[in-house]
């Protein structure tokens, strides 16, 4: 067996690539779209992504004194919604593996008058915090881009306090077959073309459409939560399952 076949594989959209190369390729995708990322989110979701994020924050159970980590925080939408809910005892970190996205998110938040947060460049699979650091860890539309979802969930589990909560907002599979077929048509025929028209980046948005289809569906992701030690694992479909909010808690006591 040669060295190439010994390398672990993962998916990059519909492609199979060496796992070690995924973070570099994902970085290239987001480097290409960072300047128009917010505009494209509004165009592609008809602005509904803002409602999905508000619902997610309302489901998060965030309290004034919570210690919060927002992973793959991109341009800061989740932190913008959560930071005002914290008092001086609370703390929130905006994080992203992509430096350009993180810088844009930090600057946007500061420009909007939000300054009770820290910004850190972090790989969601290798969280650099001591065990039991956070009451809440959130990740919105970022889990499908990590190299190894299970490794990411384990790292999150370790970083949560006992009874701490994980909240994942991510694209999923529509429950209605007709809507699913229409959504596939929209994802693969329209989204990449809009990416080309608006940002001259059809390839990046082709990847984003493919990454949605390769992401674990609702029940499978719930099972992954449980395999990684989370309890009280649930999900709620939004917009007929176009997106889903998954939640799970770290047990009060665990081995």
N, C-alpha and C positions, 0 to 999 in steps of 0.2 A: 504494500500500500504506500503510495507516494505521499509527500508532505501535503499536497494540495487537497487530496481526498481526506486526510486526517483532520483538516481544519473544520471546526464547527460551522454550520451554515444557518442562515436566517433569511427572511424575506425582506426585500426592498421593493415595495409594491408587489408586482407579480414575478420579479426576478429573484433567483436564489443567489445569494452572495456570501462570502466569508463573513462571519459575525463581526470580526474585528474591523470590517470596513463600513459597517452600517452608520455609525455615528458620523463619520467623515462625509458620507453621501447625503445624510439628512442635513448636515450643516450646510452643504452646498445648496440644497433645495431652499432652505430658509434664508441663506445669504442672498439668493436670487429674488426673493419676494418680500424682504423685510420692509422696504420703503412703502409698498402698497398693500401691506398685509391687512390692515384694518379696513381699508376700502374694499378689498376683495371679500373679506368676511361679511361685510354688510351687503355687497352685491349678491354673493352666492347664496346667502341664507335669507335674503330679503329683510335683513335686520333682526331676524328671529333669534340669532345667536345671543343677543343681548338679553332676551327674555329667558332663554335656557340658563344663562349664567346667573341671573337673578334668582331663579327657582333653585338652582344648586346651592347658592349661598344661604337661602332661606332654609334649606334642608340640612345645612352643615352643622347646626347646633352651636355655632360660634357664640362665645360669651365675652363680655367686656375684658376679662383678664386672661383670655386664651393666648397660648403660644401657638402660632400658625406658620406653616410652611406651604407656600404655593409653588409647586413644581411645574416646569415647562410653562412658566408664567407669561412668556412672550411679551406682549405689549401692555400688560398690566391690568387687563379688564377685571380679573377676579380680585386682585388686591385693591383696586379702586372701589369695589363694592364692599369688601370686608374691612379695610382699614378704618373707616369711620365708625364701625361697631365696637372698636377696641378703646379701652381707657389707658391710663398711663401704666397700669400693671401689665397690660397685654403687649404682645409683640408679633410682628408679621414679617416674613422674609419673602421677597420676590426673587425667584430663581429661574434660571434657564441655562441650558448647556451652550446655547448660541450667544456669543458675546454681543453681536450686533442687535439681536432681538432684545436682549437684556438691557442694553444701553438705551434703546428706543423706549422700552417700557418704563425704565427709571425716569427718563427725561419727561415723558408724558405725565407721569404721576406727579412729579415735582411742579410741572407747569400748571397742573390742575389744582394745586394747593395741598396735595397730600404728601406729607413728609414723615409720618410715623411708621416708616418701614425701612428695612435694609435690603440691599440688592446684592445677590451672590451668584457667581457663575458656578453651577453645580451639575454634575452628572446624576440623574435620578436613580441610577443603579448603584451608586457608590456614595451614599450620603455621609458627609464628614462630621456628623454630630454624635454625641454620646447617646447611649441607649436611654430611652425615656425622656426625650427632649420636648416633644410637641403634643399639644392637646388635639390638634387638627392638622392633617396634611391633605391638600387638595391638588388635583391635577386635571386640567380642563383641555381636552383636545390635544393631549400630548402623549398619552400612554402608548398609543399605537406606533409611535416613532422611536421607542426605545429598542435597543438591541435584543434584550431578554426581559419580557414582561414579568416572569416569575422572579427573576433576580431583583427587579425593581420593587416588586411587592414585598419581598423579604426585607430589603433595605428599609422600606417605609415602615414595616412592622416593627423593626428594631428601634427605629427613631421615635416611635410613638410612646407616649406615657401609657401605663395600664388604664384601660377604659378610653384611651384616645381613639380618634375616629379618622378613617380614610374616606375621602369622597372623590370619586372619579366621574367626570362628565366626558362622554366620548360618543362619537358616531357609532351606530349599531345597525341592526337589521330591522327594517319595517315589518310589522306583524301582518299587514295586509298584502296579499300577493300582487294586486294591481298597483298599489302604491310602491311596492318593492321594484316592480318592473319599470315604472315611470321614473323612480329615483335612480335606478341603474342607467337608464337612458340619459337622464340629466347629468349624472356624474361623469359618464365616459364620453358623451358627445358635446355637452355644452360647457361644463366646467373648464376643461383644458382649452377650449377655444376662447373663453373669456380671459383665461390666464394669458393667452397670447395677445389678445387685443389690448388688455389693460396694462400688463407688465412685461410683454414680450417674453413670456416664460411658460409656454404650453407644456413643456416637459415636466416642470415642477408641479403643475396642477394635475398632470396625468398621474404622477406618483401619488399625490394626495388622494386622488380618487381610488387608485389601486390599494393604497394603504388602508382605507376604510373597509374595503372588501376582505382584506386579509386579517383584520382585527378580530379577535374572538367575539362571538355573538354573546347575547345577554347571559344565557345559562352557563356557557363555558367560562365566561369571565367570573361569574359568581362562584363557580367551582374552584377557580384558581385562587380567589380570595380565601376560600375555606382551606385549601391545601396549604396556604402560606400561614395559617394559624388564626385568621380573623374569625370572629363570631358575629352573630346577628347580621349576616350578610343578606342584603336585599338589593333590588334594583327597581327603578321606576322608569317606564318608557315615556318619552315626550315626543309630541308630533308623530304619533303612531309608530314609535320605535326608530325614527330617523336618528335620534340620539337617545341615550339612556344614562341615568344617574345611578351608579353603583356605590353602596356604602358598606362599611364593615368596621368593627371595633376590635381593638386589642383586648384580650381578656384581662380581667383584674389580676388574675394569677395565672401563670403559665410555666411550662417547663422549658 
